[in-house]
Amino acid sequence: MQRVSRYWLLLALCATASAVYAWEPVDHIAAVVADKVIAGSELDFQLQLYQVQTGTKVSDANDAHKLKEQILTQMINDRLILIKATQDTTIKVVDDEVDEALNTRMDELKSRFPNQEQFEKQVASEGFTMRELKAKLRDEAREQLLKQKLISKLLSKVSVGKSEVEKFYETYKDSIPPHPQQVKLAHLLLEVTSSKSTSDSLMSLARSLVERINRGDSFEALAQQYSEDASAASGGEIGTVRKGDLMPEFEKAALALSPGAVSDVVKTSIGYHIIKLMARSEDQYEVKHILLLNKPTAADSAAIVTLANQLLDRIKKGEDFGALVKEYSTDSTSRANFGELGWLVVENLPAEYKSALGTLANGQISDPIWSTDGLHLLKVLDRKESRPVSLADDWDGLKEMTRRQKSELVIAGVVNEMKDKVYLEVRDF
């Protein structure tokens, strides 16, 4: 059925699904809530979505059935909350709010695709027009805003007293997880970048390719031989893109060309491009390119290792770690705060971090450590050992847990109220 196929668009794009009216044809019905049904295919979709989002795969039939039961319960509760929200005359959702939520959602969906054309192709391949997709997302945005406003209204009345916090703690203290072991770190990051000689060599190669193209060599053949982009196999073909989709410096050079013309070398943050404009219109253009990636060489990596060891030696001789961070670290965010990264849970640290930090005392510096970001020098600023939660030390956190539990009971009360007021039927799923 067409409706079933559209759920795959939601998996790829929307990550949401909607109930249908009870009189619409569906494959089979999992539940009926008032005048709408939850289709079995919708429930199956939500199960698959859960597995995608959590990175798990439920293969056991009994486990899958239990999980589907939990998901269906949540879908029913969600529908009941929406019905309650639509009945509350004090809750208003204006068009400007819906428009803002819709635009945010559309922007998020578009960001998952390389360009507007690919996004629209995916939408069309799943049986939607852009108008239909926006209409669906608009309805979902309005429903979500209604539910959010109802929940905010309900929870604004929730307050927690001292005795409630104490009772919560006494009831759950044996099951509340202890505070994990933590470490407060600072780091000096040295990103491995291409040296001037590496960049100069790439620029020289790129210029030689431009000269060969100008002498009559095939652009497409040179792209297949030299380009380091995925488009190399197709002769550098990027395809048709909308204006604004590609890097500004790339697009500026491309749109300065006449169709069929080839650019000089264009430098971007990823390397050196040679661009061939194939066609253009008012809001889009077709383009090919040859890309030489400006990536570090083994010699560049070795130079960073040498620098890291030199900095470590200077620190051991008494130079200030924070001052060297200010001068050398390539992490602009932490550099402003002398490299401080804040408190981190030891268990969640990368294995190479944990290994290096295991024997370091407060104030000590690690040997250079590689990560995907570059080479780090880590400084231990402080440590917190694992400890149980207590009223004296964790009052605010316990108060928030108590408030959250009380809030859940309020929401559950509304759900139970609505179950008594609307038609609800759960079928075999």
N, C-alpha and C positions, 0 to 999 in steps of 0.2 A: 504493500500500500504506500501511497505517496507520503502519508503522514509519518509512517515508520521511517522512511528514508530521511525525512527531515530531522529526525533526532540525531543523525550523524553530523549534520551541520551544527547542531547545538553542542555536540561533543567537541567539535573542532573549533567552533566560534563562540557560542553563547554560554556553554556550561550551565544551562538552565532548561527546564522543561515545564510545560503548562498543562493543566487539566483541560479536558474537552467537555462539551456539553453532553448530557446523558443520551440525547437523541442522535448524536453523531456516530457513524459507524466506526468501530475500532476492532482490533484483532481479538482481544478478550479483555474483560474488565476485572481489575484487581480490587477496586473499591469504588463506592459511590458516596459522594459527600454533597448533600443538598441536591442541586440540579446538575452537578458535574461529576464526571467519572475520572478515575485514575486508571489509565490503560495499562495492561500487562507489559506492553512494549516500553512504556514510559518508566515503569518500575525497573525493567531490565536495563534500560539506558542509565538510570541513576545508579544501579549496581556497578555497571562498567565504569561510569564516571568516578565513583568512589575508589575503585581499584586504580584508575589512572592517577587520580589526585594523591592517593596515599602510597602509590608504588607497590601495592600488594596484589596478589593473585589468589583468589579464593577458588580452589579446585574441588574441595570436598562438598558434596551435595548438601549435606546437613548444615554445614557452616554457611553455605550460600543461602540456604532457606532462612536460617536465623538472621543473617545480615539483611536479607530482603525484607523480613518482617520488621526489623528495626527501622529500615529506610522508609517502608510504607507507613509506619506509625508516624514518623516525622513529617512525611508528605501530607498525611491526613491532618495532623496538628497545624501544619502551616496553612492549609486551606481553611481550617476552622478559625484561626487567628485573622485571616483576611476577611472572612464573613463578618466577624465581630467588628473589625475596623470599618467596614463599609456601612455597618448599622449605626456606628457612633457618629451622630450629627455634629459633634464638636470637632471632629477631625477633618481638616480640609487639605487637599493637595492641589496646588495651583499649577497652571501650565508651565510657568517659568521653572519651577522645581523639576518637573518631568523633563523639560527640554535639556536642562543642565545634566540630569542623570543620564538621559539618552545619549547626549554628546560625549560624555565621559566614557560610557560603555562602547560606543562606536569607535572612539579613538583607541580604546584598549584592544578591541578586536582587530582593527586595522594594523596595529603595531605588531601583530603576530605574523604578518605577511611582508614580503620584501617590498611590495609596492601596491598601489591602489588597484591596478589591473589584476594582479594575482588574487587579491581579496575578492573582487567582483566575480572573477571566474569561479572561485570556490563557492560563493553564494549561489551563482547560477547553476553550478553542477549539482547542487542539492535541491534544486527545484524552487528556489526563491528568486524574486526580483528584489532589488534594493529597497523598493517601496514597501514590499511585504515584510522584509526583515526589520526595517525601521518601525513599521506598525506593530510588529510582535514585540520588539524590544521596548517600544513606548508603553504598551500595555503592561509589560512586566515591570518596567520602571515605576509606573503609577502604583501597581500593586505592592511593590516593595516599599515604596514611600508610605503607603497607608499602614502597612504592618509596622514599620519602624516608628511611626508616630504613635500608634496605639501602644506599642511596647514602652516607648519613652514616657507616655502618659501614665501607664500603670506603674512603672518603676520609679517615677518621680515621687510617689507616695510611700516608697519603701524606706523605712528608717530602722536602725539597729541600735539597741541599747547595750549597756555594759553587761547586764546579766545574760543577754542573749549570746554575746561573744564568749563569755565564760562557759556557758552551757555547751556551745558548739565545740569549744576546745576540749572540754571534758569528755564529750561524746566521741570525738574523732581523733584525739591526740595520738592514739596508737596506730592510726592508718594514714596520718598526714606524713608525706615523705620528708625526710630531714633535709636541711640545707646542704647542697653539694659542696665539695671542696672547690675553692675558687683561688684564682691568682690574679693579681693586678700587674699588668705588663705595660712596658713601653717598648717601642722598637725603632730601629733605624733601617729603613728599607732602601735597598739599592736595586732599582729596576735595570734589567739588562736591555740596553738599547744598541742600535747600530752605531758603530764608530764613524767618524768622518770619512775614513778611508773606504769603509764598506759602502756608505752612501754615495761617495764619489764614484766608486766602481759601478754601482747600479745606474747612476745618472749617465755615465759614459756609455754603458750598454744600451740604455734607452735611446740616447741620441743617435747611436749607430743604427738602431732599428728604424728610427724616423728617416734617416738618410737612405736606407735601403728601400723603404716604402716609396719615398719620393723619386727614387731611381727606377721604380716599376715593380719591385718585389711584391708578392701577394700579401696583403694585410692579414688575411685569414690564415695563410700558411705560417706566417711568423707568429701569429697568436697561438696556433696549435703547438709550435715548437718552443716558444719562450714564455708565454703567459703562465702565471702561477694562480690564476683564478679558475673557478669551476667552469667558467664559460670557455676555457681554452679548447676543449674538444669540439665545440661548435664554431670555431673560428673567432672566438671573442664575443659572440652574440649575447648581449644582455636582454635584448627585446625592447618592447615599447613600455616606457615608464611615464608617469605623470610628473609634471614640473613640481619640484620640491621633494621628490622621493629620494634622490641621491645626494651625495655630499655636495655642499655648496660650490666648492672649488672645482669639482668634477663637472657639475652641471653648467657652471658659468663658462667653462672652456668648451663644452659640447655645444651649447646654444650659440656660441660665437662663430660656429662653423656653418658653411653651406652644405646641404645634403651631398654626400659623396666625398667631402673633404676630410683630411686627417689633421689632427692637432700636433703641436709640438709636445714635448714632454710636460706632463701635468703632475705636480707633486701633491699628494694628500697625506693624511695621517697614517695610511697603511702602506704607501709605497709610491711608485712612479707609473703613471698611466700614459698610454698613447690611445687617443680617442678617434673613432671614425663615426661621424653622424650619417645615418642612413636616410632618415626622414623626420619631419617635424610638423606639428600642427599648433593650434593656439594653446592647448593645455597639455600636450604630451609630445614625446619624441622617441625615435627608435635609434639605438646606439650600439656600437661594438667597442671593445677596448682590449688592449694588451696591458697586463698588470705585472710589474716586477715588485714583489713584496720586499719592503725594507726591513728584513728580519736580521737579528744579530747572528754573527758567526761564532764559531768555537773560540776564536781569538777574543771576541768581544766579551764572552762569558768569562774567560780566563782573566781578563783585565778587571772585571768586577770582583772576582774572588781575591785578586791581589789587593784591590782597594779596601775590601772588607777586612782583610787581615791587617792591613796597615792601620785602619781606624781602630780595630780592636786593640792593637798594640799601643796606640796613643792613649786610649782610655785606661789601659792597665798602668800606664806611666803617669796617670793623674789628670788627663784632660777631661773636661766635663761632657758627659754623655749627651745632655740636652743641647749643649752648644753645637756639638757635632751633628746632631739631628737637624738642627736649624740650618746648618750649612750644607749637609750632604743628602738627607733623606728625600726620596722621591715621592713619599706619601704626603701629599699636600694637606690632607685632612688632619692627620695626627701631628704633622710637623709644627702646626701652629700651637700645639699644646706640648711641645718637647717630646713628641713621640708617644704620648700616653694613649693606651687602647682601652683603659677602664678595667673593670672586673670581668673575668672570663671563667666559665665553668671548666675545670681541668678535664673532666671526662669528655667534653665536646671539642677539645683542641685537636688539631691534626696530630697524627702519630709522631711526626718528626719534631713537633713542638714539645709534646709530652716527654719524649725521650731526652731532649736537650735540657728541659726545665727540671727534671727529676731530682737532680742533686744540687741545684743552685739555691743559695741562700738569698735573703733580701739584699738588694743592692748589687748583686753579681750579674755579669753579662755572659750570655751564651757564646759559643763559637758560631761562625756563620751558618745559617740554616736556609736551605733552598725551599721555595714554595712556587706556586704558579705565578705569583706576583714578582718574584725576584729573589734576592738574597737578603736575609734579615739578620740583624744583631738584636737579640731580645734581652731586656733588662727586667729582672724581678723587682717590683716595687713593694709588694706586700702579699701576704697569703692569708686565707681563711680556711680553717679546717672544717670538715663536715660536722654538723651539730644538729640536734633535734630542735624542732620548733617549740617555742615557749611563749607564754603569755607576756612575760616581762620584756622579751626582746623582739617580739613579732606582733605586737598588738595591732598595728595598722593592717598588716597582711591578714591576720585572723579576722579582723573586722570586715575586710573586703570579702573574704570567703563566706562569712556569715551572711553578709548582704546578698551575695550571689546566690546562696542557697535559698534565702528567703524570696528573692526575685523569681527563681525557678518555680517555687511553690505558687507564687502569684500567677505566673503564666499558666502553670498546670491547672490552676483553679478556673481560669478563663476557658481553657480547652475543655475541661470537664463540664462546665456550664453550657458550652456550645454543643457538646455531644447530646445533651438532654433536649436541645432546642431544634436541631436540624436532623434531617434524615441521614443516617450513616449506615452503610452496609459494607462489610469486608467479605470479599469472595475468595475462592481458592486461587492462589497465585503460584 
